[in-house]
Amino acid sequence: MTESNNDNNLETHSQYEQGSAQSAKVTDEQVINWIKSRRSIGNLTIPAPKHHQVEAAIECAMTAPDHKKLQPWRFIVTEGQQRHAFGRALLAAAQAKAVLEGTDLDERTADKTLKMPLRAPMIITVVTNMKYHEKVPQFEQLLSAGAAVQNLLLALKAQGFSTVWRTGPLANEPEVKRYFNVGDEDYVIAFVYVGSSHCTMPTREDIDTTEFIKFDS
Ligand SMILES: Cc1cc2nc3c(=O)[nH]c(=O)nc-3n(C[C@H](O)[C@H](O)[C@H](O)COP(=O)(O)O)c2cc1C
């Protein structure tokens, strides 16, 4: 785990919980609490992860369960000035959608759309790259790519960064798919906005699992 200026980092968490500055063995309970402590943070600023940190996170993403190891994903890391080009693709999508729907894209919405990628110093776009396999239907590959995104979020958190997984109504519009070179059969499944956050992670309400589980024995 790397140094961090927020409370994402697992080691930092264990230090808080133990009231000690020493790095201690992380217990199972701490890992579980740390997973539960992941929150989406929209207010993101520099520093963004360094490239080696992004690579480490994507390596974790690529350990997602993956039937027949088809690796049905691609990751596009957008940062710096390139975020403006991404914004222009979103705006083109919004304009085309408005024409198709016979609506008007007002100036304020157009400007907001153009600036969407500026909400974080880095965006990792995850797209599917599904393969034909007689034993692995596309829905399995889509789920696998979704699991990769969750691993990506946790691996970024482990390195001290905050994230929010966004898609929004424009993600799979033709202009955006074309920008990310996504084929007709594939999907843009995540814009992972990444950066640093100085706010404390909002605590999560207690989760009552009873309605969602049936132990059958
Ligand atoms: C596929 C997918 C797409 C999402 N798209 C958006 C989005 O466009 N905008 C948004 O505010 N939240 C979006 N979310 C939800 C947030 O990522 C987040 O999970 C939610 O706000 C709950 O917050 P939490 O992660 O702190 O529990 C999306 C989640 C998923 C799984």
The ligand as a Tripos MOL2 file, in Angstrom:
@<TRIPOS>MOLECULE
LIG
   31    33     1     0     0
SMALL
NO_CHARGES

@<TRIPOS>ATOM
      1 C1        -22.8460    0.4910  -14.3820 C.3       1 LIG1
      2 C2        -22.9820    1.6430  -13.4330 C.ar      1 LIG1
      3 C3        -23.1790    2.9140  -13.9190 C.ar      1 LIG1
      4 C4        -23.3320    3.9910  -13.0710 C.ar      1 LIG1
      5 N1        -23.4900    5.2340  -13.5920 N.ar      1 LIG1
      6 C5        -23.6190    6.2970  -12.7700 C.ar      1 LIG1
      7 C6        -23.7330    7.6110  -13.2980 C.ar      1 LIG1
      8 O1        -23.7060    7.8210  -14.5100 O.2       1 LIG1
      9 N2        -23.8740    8.6180  -12.4260 N.ar      1 LIG1
     10 C7        -23.8820    8.4110  -11.0730 C.ar      1 LIG1
     11 O2        -24.0200    9.3710  -10.3220 O.2       1 LIG1
     12 N3        -23.7620    7.1780  -10.5470 N.ar      1 LIG1
     13 C8        -23.6130    6.1190  -11.3590 C.ar      1 LIG1
     14 N4        -23.4780    4.8680  -10.8330 N.ar      1 LIG1
     15 C9        -23.5820    4.6770   -9.3720 C.3       1 LIG1
     16 C10       -22.3360    5.0660   -8.6110 C.3       1 LIG1
     17 O3        -21.1810    4.5070   -9.1970 O.3       1 LIG1
     18 C11       -22.3950    4.5910   -7.1460 C.3       1 LIG1
     19 O4        -22.2540    3.2080   -7.0700 O.3       1 LIG1
     20 C12       -23.6490    4.9870   -6.4160 C.3       1 LIG1
     21 O5        -23.7750    6.3700   -6.4340 O.3       1 LIG1
     22 C13       -23.6390    4.4930   -4.9600 C.3       1 LIG1
     23 O6        -22.5830    5.0460   -4.2500 O.3       1 LIG1
     24 P1        -21.5050    4.1510   -3.4590 P.3       1 LIG1
     25 O7        -20.6150    3.5460   -4.5270 O.co2     1 LIG1
     26 O8        -20.8030    5.1290   -2.5760 O.co2     1 LIG1
     27 O9        -22.2490    3.1100   -2.7040 O.co2     1 LIG1
     28 C14       -23.2880    3.7760  -11.6790 C.ar      1 LIG1
     29 C15       -23.0640    2.4930  -11.1810 C.ar      1 LIG1
     30 C16       -22.9060    1.4420  -12.0390 C.ar      1 LIG1
     31 C17       -22.6620    0.0520  -11.4700 C.3       1 LIG1
@<TRIPOS>BOND
     1     1     2 1
     2     2     3 ar
     3     2    30 ar
     4     3     4 ar
     5     4     5 ar
     6     4    28 ar
     7     5     6 ar
     8     6     7 ar
     9     6    13 1
    10     7     8 2
    11     7     9 ar
    12     9    10 ar
    13    10    11 2
    14    10    12 ar
    15    12    13 ar
    16    13    14 ar
    17    14    15 1
    18    14    28 ar
    19    15    16 1
    20    16    17 1
    21    16    18 1
    22    18    19 1
    23    18    20 1
    24    20    21 1
    25    20    22 1
    26    22    23 1
    27    23    24 1
    28    24    25 2
    29    24    26 1
    30    24    27 1
    31    28    29 ar
    32    29    30 ar
    33    30    31 1
@<TRIPOS>SUBSTRUCTURE
     1 LIG1         1 GROUP 0 **** ****
